[in-house]
Amino acid sequence: MEQVERRGLDYKDKINNKGGESRIMNSKEITKNIENIKIELDENISLADEGMLTIDKTKKIFQETNGKMRNILPENSIPYLKFDSLMSKRTAWWEEEKTGKYIRKGGSNYQNLIYLQEAIEEVLKKIKGKRLL
């Protein structure tokens, strides 16, 4: 995982740099990136609320969002540990939907997105409380 810059609340991050080189991201950039991830997830949850999100798309959203969060947060930081802990409590499987290929609001697949949303909200609380390390 990325290395932590010990001079403050700056972290090396590879997710935003397509060339593969690390660059320093400060806590404001980390917060902004996580807020953008949450906005995107919220929009997808809204689609699910309207019955317009397939199970395949839901799995992809979950995996990509989970990966983005783990890449942004410094490993072993308080926000990372909080995120990891909360995500470990979700169900470890995806279920076939009774409604066909679209997930239904309140179903277990929908709940996986809600767990992810709640975990991101908790991480933002930790970061805004200046408890990054």
ZASEKOL-58177 format. One record per residue (C-alpha): residue number from 0; residue in one letter; x, z, y. Coordinates in nm, 2 decimals, decimal comma. Each point is the difference from the previous one (the first is absolute). Example, Ala and Ser with C-alpha at 12.3 -4.5 7.8 and 13.67 -1.06 7.14 Angstrom:
BEGIN
     n   res       xx       zz       yy
     0     A     1,23     0,78    -0,45
     1     S     0,14    -0,07     0,34
This chain:
BEGIN
     n   res       xx       zz       yy
     0     M     0,00     0,00     0,00
     1     E     0,11    -0,02     0,36
     2     Q     0,25     0,24     0,14
     3     V    -0,10     0,26     0,26
     4     E     0,19     0,00     0,33
     5     R     0,07     0,36     0,06
     6     R     0,04    -0,02     0,38
     7     G    -0,37     0,04     0,06
     8     L    -0,32    -0,15    -0,11
     9     D     0,13    -0,34    -0,07
    10     Y     0,00    -0,17    -0,34
    11     K     0,14    -0,31    -0,15
    12     D    -0,28    -0,24    -0,10
    13     K     0,01    -0,33    -0,18
    14     I    -0,37    -0,08    -0,01
    15     N    -0,02    -0,16     0,34
    16     N     0,32    -0,19    -0,02
    17     K    -0,04    -0,32    -0,20
    18     G     0,37    -0,07    -0,01
    19     G     0,05     0,31    -0,23
    20     E     0,23     0,18     0,24
    21     S    -0,09     0,36     0,10
    22     R    -0,09     0,09     0,35
    23     I    -0,07     0,33     0,16
    24     M    -0,37     0,09     0,06
    25     N    -0,08     0,31     0,21
    26     S    -0,29     0,23    -0,05
    27     K    -0,22    -0,19     0,25
    28     E     0,06    -0,32    -0,19
    29     I    -0,07     0,17    -0,33
    30     T    -0,33     0,14     0,14
    31     K    -0,10    -0,33     0,14
    32     N     0,06    -0,18    -0,33
    33     I    -0,19     0,26    -0,19
    34     E    -0,29    -0,02     0,25
    35     N    -0,01    -0,38    -0,05
    36     I     0,00     0,04    -0,38
    37     K    -0,29     0,24     0,04
    38     I    -0,19    -0,24     0,23
    39     E     0,04    -0,28    -0,26
    40     L    -0,11     0,23    -0,28
    41     D    -0,30     0,12     0,20
    42     E    -0,11    -0,37     0,05
    43     N     0,03    -0,06    -0,37
    44     I    -0,21     0,32    -0,08
    45     S    -0,26    -0,14     0,24
    46     L    -0,01    -0,32    -0,21
    47     A    -0,04     0,22    -0,31
    48     D    -0,29     0,19     0,17
    49     E    -0,18    -0,33     0,04
    50     G     0,07    -0,10    -0,36
    51     M     0,24    -0,28     0,09
    52     L     0,32     0,12    -0,16
    53     T     0,10    -0,11    -0,35
    54     I     0,17     0,23    -0,25
    55     D     0,30    -0,23    -0,01
    56     K     0,03     0,00     0,38
    57     T    -0,05     0,38     0,00
    58     K     0,29     0,05    -0,25
    59     K     0,22    -0,22     0,21
    60     I    -0,09     0,18     0,32
    61     F     0,07     0,33    -0,17
    62     Q     0,34    -0,10    -0,14
    63     E     0,12    -0,16     0,32
    64     T    -0,12     0,29     0,22
    65     N     0,15     0,26    -0,23
    66     G     0,33    -0,20     0,00
    67     K     0,01    -0,03     0,38
    68     M    -0,05     0,37     0,04
    69     R     0,27     0,09    -0,25
    70     N     0,24    -0,25     0,17
    71     I    -0,06     0,13     0,35
    72     L     0,02     0,37    -0,07
    73     P     0,35     0,15    -0,07
    74     E     0,01     0,13    -0,36
    75     N    -0,01     0,38    -0,02
    76     S    -0,13     0,03     0,35
    77     I    -0,31     0,23     0,05
    78     P    -0,23    -0,30     0,07
    79     Y     0,13    -0,19    -0,31
    80     L    -0,04     0,30    -0,22
    81     K    -0,35     0,06     0,14
    82     F    -0,09    -0,36    -0,07
    83     D     0,14     0,00    -0,35
    84     S    -0,18     0,32    -0,08
    85     L    -0,34    -0,12     0,12
    86     M     0,04    -0,33    -0,18
    87     S     0,09     0,16    -0,33
    88     K    -0,35     0,16     0,00
    89     R    -0,19    -0,33    -0,01
    90     T    -0,12    -0,15    -0,33
    91     A     0,27    -0,20    -0,17
    92     W    -0,22    -0,28    -0,11
    93     W    -0,24    -0,27     0,13
    94     E    -0,34    -0,04    -0,15
    95     E    -0,22    -0,31    -0,06
    96     E    -0,27    -0,01     0,26
    97     K    -0,36     0,01    -0,12
    98     T    -0,08    -0,23     0,29
    99     G     0,23    -0,28    -0,12
   100     K     0,32    -0,10     0,18
   101     Y    -0,07     0,19     0,32
   102     I     0,06     0,37     0,05
   103     R    -0,28     0,22     0,09
   104     K     0,00     0,27     0,26
   105     G     0,03     0,34    -0,17
   106     G     0,15    -0,14    -0,31
   107     S     0,34     0,11    -0,14
   108     N     0,17    -0,32     0,12
   109     Y    -0,14     0,06     0,35
   110     Q     0,12     0,36    -0,03
   111     N     0,36    -0,11    -0,06
   112     L    -0,01    -0,16     0,35
   113     I    -0,15     0,32     0,15
   114     Y     0,28     0,21    -0,16
   115     L     0,25    -0,24     0,16
   116     Q    -0,17     0,02     0,34
   117     E    -0,01     0,38    -0,02
   118     A     0,37     0,02    -0,10
   119     I     0,10    -0,22     0,30
   120     E    -0,20     0,22     0,23
   121     E     0,18     0,31    -0,12
   122     V     0,34    -0,17     0,04
   123     L    -0,09    -0,09     0,36
   124     K    -0,09     0,36     0,06
   125     K     0,34     0,11    -0,13
   126     I     0,19    -0,26     0,21
   127     K    -0,20     0,08     0,32
   128     G     0,08     0,36    -0,06
   129     K     0,37    -0,09     0,01
   130     R     0,06     0,11    -0,36
   131     L     0,19    -0,30    -0,12
   132     L     0,28     0,18    -0,17
